[in-house]
Amino acid sequence: MRVLQSPLMLTGCRSLSWTLFSLTYRRHCTRRSLTSRAALCSSTVPSIPPSLLSSHSHGFFTSQQTSVPQHSSLQLSPTRRFSLSAHCSGPMELKEVLEVLEQLAPLSLAESWDNVGLLVEPSKSRPVKTILLTNDLTDAVMDEAEAMSCDLIISYHPPLFRPIKRLVQKDWKQKLAIRAVEARIAIFSPHTSWDSVKGGVNDWLVGGLGSGQVSVLSQALGGASQSHKLEFTVKSTEELNGVLEELKACDSESTLQHSVSRPDNNEVHVSITCSDSALTPSVQTLLRHNAPSLSLSILKLEKPPLPGHGQGRLSVLEQPVTLATAIQKVKSHLGLSHLRLALGSGQTLESSVCTVAVCAGSGASVLDGVKADLYITGEMSHHEVLDAVAKGTNVLLSEHSNSERGFLAVFREKLAVRLPDSVTVAVSKADRDPLEVV
């Protein structure tokens, strides 16, 4: 997982013109009373400042800039501001539920290697009345889903991850996918988008040690549509208009962003931004013109960081605790009677814990090199634990899914308040970590 190394300066900020800010949550409460009930539903949606929705307001980072204007950050409030249940009781279509899930945790926050989103979609759609949350989709969980006539399974871990060439009964994951299709059950997986999002799995995990100053270990980056800036000069406004028309043809899929200045009466200084795919044809276009070709410079634009979002968390505790107390707090938070502990070099159970670094699941790659009194994650290899304790860091391991599963109950509440009362959201009772202490 990549961490942004060098400090980059913000030159403008769209920050997040994502689906989360497209909070115009459109849904038909029932087909029979479309107009009146939809009006009631939309009345709970807050207005969005035009500046956040403008297609011409792009944010870019470049190492050559020196000013940092104010920017917007992604906020996922657990309040009822998106709640429709007060007015609407009709069924929801699958696509409408997916819109709500996207608002809670945009899939663009997931790691590039991950397989997130809708993984199984029935050929014949039906209203979503029952949603089952689980950390892992197993045979026992599928039995549970079928018994409760579930319409949608939200499985934190994607049951389908690697590419498959056939669907056969001998592979247990493929068998589950076949069962879902036959039962007309949709399957959705958020995985690392839940890890990354502010207020998600990692924030929940680090919160078990109490309040503190929390920061992100591996910063999430925004998906800026424009990736390069081209700067050049032209001799006249007529030449500028001609060049811009040619450049527009090079990047027809996105809006051409440009600015013009006249430091003197002899030249027009131009700056444009373009996408990766448009870079080569844009440069070739400029090279065909004498003045631009002699003055052309190309800058690579970095993606903007998204404050509060990313993998792993580091908390500087407001109230330091002993290691023994930290262990008890984590047990209580995760609902576990046992944890695995590796004492850091020179540490005891009475040693003070002031800083805690966490990463749900298998967090060694994110925690590696982080200075903290205590690491909390699900699993680490033998040698990764040795590396940590040699540096004086204590390590608490809960087993992989035990570091994640408790968040399901938190997410159930966040999701339920955004759905009609007619939709039941349940947490699986059959889901559990495959490892146990004997």
C-alpha positions, 0 to 999 in steps of 0.5 A: 500500500502506497504512502504519499512521501513528499509534501504537495501543495494544493492549487485548487480543490474540487477535493471530492466531486464524487458520488458522496457529494451527489447527495441528490438521492433519487428514489421512487418510494412506490410506483403508485404515489411517485410524485408526492412521496418522492417530494417528501423523501427529497425534502430531507436531502441537504443542499450542496453548494454549487462550487462542490458540484461544478464540473469546472472546479478541479483540484490539483497538486504540484510540487512547485506551488506554495499556497494552500487554499481552503478545501473541502473534506469528505464527511460521513456523518452517522446522523439521520440527514439522509434518512428516508424512513420517516416518510417512505415505507415502500420497497427499494430496488437494488440500484437504489441500495447501491447508491446509498452504499456508495454514499456511505463509502465510495468504492473509489476509496478501495485499494487498486488490487481489491475486488469491490462492489456488486459481485453477483447480480440476479438476472431478474431484479426484485425489491430489496426487503432483507439485507444480511451483513457478514464479514465472510460469506461461508456455507453457514452464512449462505444457509442463514441468508436463504432461510431468511429469504435474503435479497442482498448479502453485504460481505465485507470480504469479497467471496469472488476475488481472483479471476475465474474461468468456470463455475463448478461445484467443487470450488466452495466459493464458486459454489456459493456464487451459484447458490446466490444466483439460483436464490436470486440473492445479490452479493456486494463487497466493500472491503478496503473502501470500508477500511479507508473511509473516515469513520470506517473499520480502522477508525472504529478499531482505534476507537477501542483504546479511547479518544485521541488525536488520530491520523491516517497511516497510508493516505488515500488520494483523490482521482483527479481526472486531469493529470498533466499541465501544459504551459506555452505562449502564443503571439495573438488571440487568434492563434490561441483560439485556433490552438484551443480548438485543435486541443479540444479534439485531442481530449473529447471525453473531458472538459478542457481546462485552461487559463490565459494571462498577458504579462506584456503586449507581445505574448499570451501565456496559456496553461491547460490541463489534460488527461493521461490519454490526451497528453501525447496528441496534445503535445503533438498538436502544440509542436505543429505551431511555432510559438507553442513549440518553442515555449512548451513545458509539461508538468505532472500533476499529483493526485490530491490527498483526501484528509481523514481517508486511507489505510491504517490509523495512528492515535496519540491517546488523550489518556495514556494507559498501561499495556495491561489496561490496553489489552482489556480495552481491546478485548472488550471492544472486540468481544473476545476473551483471548488475544495474542500478545508479543511484548516489545523489547524492554516492555512489561504489562505495566509499560505505558501506552501513549501511541497506538497504530492499528490496521484491520485484517492483515496490517503488517504492510501498513504498520511497518516502520510506524513508531508506536507503543502498540500495534493492533491488527488481526494477523502478522507473520512470525518475522513481522512480529519479531521486527516489531518487538525488536524496535520496542513495539508491543503487538496485539493480534486478534486473528484476521476477521476478529479485528473487523467483524465488530464494525458490522453492527456499527455499519448496520445502524448507519445503513438502517437510518438511510433505508425505509422501515420496510427494509430489514438490515441484519448482522449474520449470526453464523459468521465467525473467524475460522480460528479459535483458542482451544 
